[in-house]
Amino acid sequence: MESQLKEDIPVHEEFILCGGSETQVLKCGPWTNLFDDQSANRPKLLIFVLPGNPGFPTFYVPFAKALYSLTNRCFPVWIISHAGHAMAPKDKKILTTSEDPNAQEITDIYGLSGQVEHKLAFLRTHVPKEMKLVLIGHSLGCYISLEMLKRTPELPLILPTSEPKK
């Protein structure tokens, strides 16, 4: 039963040019473009997963599907690759965002600082400012998440807490 539930959860794969680097994004749930959906059905929160090293999003798909299922399919779960860790197959189109500062190259995109800027550039381009974020980082992804918060404290972030149950 549980595996059947996870099988019918849609996962959309995109390759985008972000900061001058091909980037793989896996989007769990029906929302592929948060800007196009202006209806009341647009989610108010995005769960954003930053992988460890190496940054292969496909490793996190079972986790994303489980998380999406556990949130009653109310919030999209997106997983982003690290810059330089994924290349689009020859038959896949690489999406670009015109008229956005994100389209310019990031200095030292493959270094730690550049990886942080890479994720911030993606969020600025693909996630509405008013949307709340839950950042989930694994290993290096956790470090990048913390650095993102230092550089942009205005991110509408929700920090999960684990309080003792009474």
C-alpha positions in Angstrom: 0.0 0.0 0.0 2.7 2.5 1.0 4.8 1.8 -2.2 1.6 2.2 -4.3 1.0 5.6 -2.7 4.5 6.8 -3.6 4.3 5.5 -7.1 1.5 7.8 -8.1 3.3 10.9 -6.8 4.4 13.0 -9.7 8.1 14.0 -9.9 8.9 16.5 -12.6 12.5 16.8 -13.8 13.9 20.0 -15.2 17.3 21.2 -16.3 17.8 24.9 -16.0 20.7 27.3 -16.6 21.3 28.8 -13.2 24.2 31.2 -12.6 25.8 29.9 -15.8 25.7 26.2 -14.8 23.4 23.4 -15.8 21.2 22.5 -12.8 18.9 19.6 -12.3 15.7 20.3 -10.3 13.3 17.5 -9.3 9.9 18.8 -8.3 7.6 16.5 -6.3 4.0 17.4 -6.6 1.9 19.0 -9.3 3.5 22.5 -9.0 6.1 23.0 -11.7 5.9 26.8 -11.9 5.0 28.7 -8.8 4.7 32.0 -10.6 2.1 30.8 -13.2 -0.3 29.5 -10.5 -1.9 32.6 -9.1 -5.0 30.8 -7.8 -6.0 30.1 -4.2 -4.6 26.6 -4.8 -1.0 27.8 -5.0 0.8 26.5 -2.0 2.0 28.9 0.7 5.1 26.9 1.5 7.9 25.1 -0.4 10.0 22.4 1.0 13.5 22.8 -0.6 16.0 20.0 -0.3 19.7 20.7 -0.7 21.7 17.5 -1.1 25.0 16.4 0.3 28.1 15.8 -1.8 27.9 14.7 -4.5 24.7 16.7 -5.2 22.6 14.2 -7.1 18.9 14.9 -6.6 17.7 11.5 -7.7 19.1 10.0 -4.5 16.6 12.0 -2.5 13.5 11.1 -4.6 12.1 8.4 -2.1 12.6 10.9 0.8 10.8 13.7 -1.2 7.9 11.4 -2.1 7.5 10.3 1.5 7.7 13.9 2.8 5.2 15.0 0.2 2.9 12.2 1.2 3.3 12.9 4.9 2.3 16.6 4.3 -1.0 15.3 2.8 0.3 16.5 -0.6 -0.2 20.1 0.3 3.3 21.4 -0.2 5.7 20.9 -3.1 9.1 19.3 -2.4 11.9 20.4 -4.7 15.4 19.0 -4.8 18.2 21.0 -6.5 21.6 19.7 -7.7 24.8 21.5 -6.9 26.3 23.5 -9.8 28.4 21.3 -11.9 27.1 18.0 -10.5 24.4 17.3 -13.2 24.3 17.5 -16.9 21.2 17.4 -19.0 20.8 14.4 -21.3 21.2 15.3 -25.0 17.4 15.0 -25.6 16.5 17.2 -22.6 15.9 21.0 -23.1 17.8 23.3 -20.8 15.5 26.0 -19.6 16.7 29.6 -19.2 15.2 32.5 -17.5 15.4 35.7 -19.5 15.3 39.2 -18.0 16.7 38.0 -14.7 20.0 38.7 -13.0 20.1 35.0 -12.2 21.0 34.3 -15.8 24.4 35.9 -15.4 27.4 33.8 -14.3 28.3 33.5 -10.7 32.0 33.9 -9.9 33.6 30.7 -8.6 30.2 28.9 -8.9 31.9 25.5 -8.2 33.4 26.8 -4.9 31.5 26.8 -1.6 30.6 30.5 -1.8 29.4 30.0 -5.4 27.3 27.1 -4.5 25.5 29.2 -1.9 24.9 32.0 -4.5 23.7 29.3 -7.0 20.9 28.2 -4.6 20.0 31.8 -3.8 19.9 32.7 -7.5 17.5 29.8 -8.1 15.2 30.8 -5.3 15.1 34.5 -6.5 14.1 33.3 -10.0 11.8 30.4 -9.4 10.1 31.0 -6.0 7.8 34.0 -5.2 9.1 36.2 -2.5 6.0 35.8 -0.3 6.3 32.0 -0.3 7.6 30.4 2.9 10.5 28.0 2.8 11.5 24.9 4.7 15.1 24.2 3.9 16.3 20.6 4.4 20.0 20.1 4.0 21.9 16.9 4.1 25.6 17.2 5.1 27.0 19.9 2.7 23.4 20.9 2.0 23.0 21.9 5.6 26.1 24.1 5.5 24.8 25.7 2.4 21.4 26.3 4.0 23.0 28.0 7.0 25.1 30.2 4.7 22.0 31.1 2.7 20.4 32.3 5.9 23.4 34.4 6.8 23.5 36.1 3.5 19.7 36.7 3.1 18.1 36.8 6.6 14.9 38.1 4.9 14.1 34.6 3.5 10.6 33.7 4.6 11.8 30.6 6.4 10.1 28.1 8.7 12.5 26.3 11.0 11.3 22.9 12.0 11.5 22.4 15.8 11.2 19.3 17.8 9.7 20.1 21.1 9.1 17.4 23.7 5.6 16.0 23.6 3.6 16.4 26.8 
